[in-house]
Each structure stands twice: as C-alpha cells, then as structure tokens.
Amino acid sequence: MWCAPRAALGVWLAAAAFAAQAQWTIDLEAERMHDDNLPRAQSGADIVGGSATRFSLSAARPLPSDGVSTVALGGDARVVAHDHYHGLSHVALGGTLSWRRKLGLGLTVPWLEGRVSASREGYREPLRDGDRFGAVLAGGWRFSESFQ
C-alpha cells in the first residue's frame, strides 16, 4: 500500500545514497517569505500582502570534461504553500545544466560559469500551470581554500 511516510523514507534513503558519493551535492532548504505587494499592483487599493512557506530539494553532480572545465547536471523540486491565497501555492520540478571554466591553473584563478534551467510549475488552479526557464552568466574567484 502506497503512503506518504513510505514515499518520504524512500526519498530520504535515495538522497542519503547519493550523498555518500563525494561528487554529489544535495541541498535541502526551508524558507519563510512575505511579499507586501503580491499582485504587483500600482494602485493602493489593489495592494495586498501575503506570506508563504517554501521547501526545496536539489541534487547536482559535476562531470569533469577537461582539466579546467566542469559540466554539471542537476535536478530540483520545490513546494510553496501560501497562507491565505491558496491558488498561488504550487509544486515544481526542474533541471539545470551548467558549465564552469577556470581561466588558468591554480586555486585562486578566476572562473566563468554559464547555467540554463527549466522547470514545470503546477498550481492548485490549472490555469496558472506553466514552465519557467532561466539562464545565468556568472564569474568569480576563490580567495582562499575555504572562501569563494
């Protein structure tokens, strides 16, 4: 018989098994947020605020491509539950592909990163369901062995 506790245990065991491999990165987040203008209204009479709780789980694995570049594949899931506006509550599943290249050799050498992501969001009201796509171009460097 299928039940939520068994599903939760299965997800936890799968995450623990993947985390045992040094190259996997697993992130679990819980967030409480408040927006004082949910509809992005301009008229004072239309402005309403609301709060929500967000839980997200993501996993990523880097795949070395050469000595100075890394390609990473990842997946993520999130649940957002709004306190008063339940039609805005949703679940989402998505994936990410990223490429990072160091601009030389050494620990403190600058790097460039490009990332694309896509996710499917499912709301309580099917009219709101949709896809979210994103792209990021970033750069940075490591200051020391423990600070980037």
Secondary structure, DSSP 8 states (H G I E B T S, - for coil): ---HHHHHHHHHHHHHHHHTSTT-EEEEEEEEEEES-TT--SSGGG---EEEEEEEEEEEEEEE-SSSEEEEEEEEEEEEEESS-GGG-EEEEEEEEEEEEESSSSTT--EEEEEEEEEEEEESSGGG-EEEEEEEEEEE--SSSS--
